[in-house]
């Protein structure tokens, strides 16, 4: 199996759609803030005896890591065509960056790290990335 991409993204809520000619309803006085999330995406060029995937998250690059998905994300078994997968981590906190990796599981139960460990950016309450302070020159 070969990973083609592994990235963490923010899922943003889409604006509501209205029927043609219909006016939008008045906005409620206080709307709850949208939930923050990271969407972990990965893909394969092909798969051989692939049972599925588990997604892991940690607070540091070296871990420790915790499995996020309650059920294994089903793999495609053996296929000779590309497949795309994703997992939404809806339990992130404002201002906190996370580290992720995806583990593959063969039909024989063998587990191996499928993606490298990668970092998501910390997010503000509105889902925008937290601005990083410029690096200070070393004295």
C-alpha positions in Angstrom: 0.0 0.0 0.0 1.2 3.5 -0.7 0.0 6.7 0.9 -0.6 9.5 -1.6 -1.5 12.2 0.9 -2.1 12.8 4.5 -3.3 16.1 5.7 -5.3 17.7 8.4 -8.0 20.2 7.4 -10.7 22.3 9.1 -14.2 21.4 8.2 -16.3 24.6 7.8 -20.0 24.8 8.0 -21.7 25.7 4.7 -24.2 28.6 4.4 -27.8 27.5 4.3 -29.5 27.2 1.0 -32.8 28.9 0.2 -35.5 28.0 -2.3 -35.7 30.4 -5.3 -37.6 33.5 -4.3 -37.7 32.6 -0.6 -36.3 35.1 1.8 -34.0 33.8 4.5 -35.4 33.6 8.0 -34.2 36.0 10.6 -31.1 34.9 12.4 -31.6 33.8 16.0 -30.5 36.2 18.7 -27.6 34.0 19.9 -26.2 31.2 17.7 -23.9 28.6 19.2 -20.4 28.6 17.9 -19.7 26.1 15.2 -18.0 22.9 16.4 -14.3 22.7 15.6 -12.9 19.7 13.8 -9.9 18.4 11.9 -10.5 16.2 8.9 -7.8 13.6 8.4 -7.6 12.5 4.7 -5.5 9.8 3.2 -5.5 7.8 0.0 -4.1 4.6 -1.6 -2.9 3.9 -5.1 -3.9 0.2 -4.6 -4.6 -2.1 -1.7 -3.6 -5.7 -0.9 -5.5 -7.7 1.7 -6.4 -4.5 3.5 -8.9 -4.9 6.4 -9.0 -1.2 7.3 -7.5 1.7 9.2 -7.3 3.3 12.6 -6.6 7.0 13.3 -4.5 8.0 16.2 -4.0 11.4 17.8 -1.4 12.8 20.3 -0.6 16.1 21.9 3.1 15.8 21.0 5.0 14.4 18.0 6.5 11.6 20.0 3.1 10.7 21.6 1.6 9.1 23.5 -1.2 8.5 20.9 -4.8 7.5 21.4 -7.0 5.7 18.9 -9.8 8.0 17.8 -12.2 5.9 15.8 -14.5 3.6 17.8 -14.8 1.1 14.8 -12.1 0.3 12.3 -12.5 2.3 9.1 -13.2 -0.4 6.4 -10.5 -0.9 3.8 -11.1 -2.2 0.3 -9.5 -5.6 0.6 -7.5 -6.1 -2.6 -8.0 -3.6 -5.3 -5.9 -2.2 -8.1 -7.5 1.3 -8.1 -7.1 4.4 -6.0 -9.2 4.9 -2.9 -9.8 7.9 -0.7 -10.5 7.9 3.0 -11.2 10.4 5.7 -11.9 10.7 9.4 -13.4 13.8 11.2 -11.9 14.5 14.6 -14.7 16.6 16.2 -13.1 16.6 19.7 -10.4 19.2 19.2 -9.9 22.2 21.5 -9.5 25.9 20.7 -5.8 27.0 20.4 -4.4 23.4 20.6 -2.4 21.7 17.9 -2.5 18.0 17.5 -0.4 15.2 16.0 -2.0 12.4 14.0 -1.1 9.2 12.1 -3.1 6.5 10.4 -2.4 2.8 10.9 -3.4 0.1 8.4 -4.6 -3.4 9.4 -4.3 -6.4 7.1 -6.8 -9.2 6.7 -4.4 -11.3 8.8 -4.5 -8.7 11.6 -1.0 -7.2 11.0 -0.9 -3.5 12.0 1.6 -1.0 10.5 1.9 2.8 10.5 0.4 3.8 7.2 1.2 7.6 7.3 4.0 9.5 8.9 3.1 11.5 12.1 1.8 14.9 11.0 0.6 18.0 12.8 -2.6 20.0 12.5 -2.5 23.7 13.2 -4.1 25.1 16.3 -7.4 26.9 15.6 -9.3 29.9 16.9 -12.9 29.5 18.1 -14.0 30.5 14.5 -12.0 27.8 12.9 -9.2 30.0 11.5 -5.6 29.0 12.2 -4.0 30.6 15.3 -1.4 33.1 14.2 2.1 32.0 15.0 4.6 34.4 16.5 7.6 35.0 14.4 10.7 33.2 15.5 12.9 35.2 17.8 16.5 35.6 16.7 19.0 33.6 18.8 21.4 35.7 20.9 
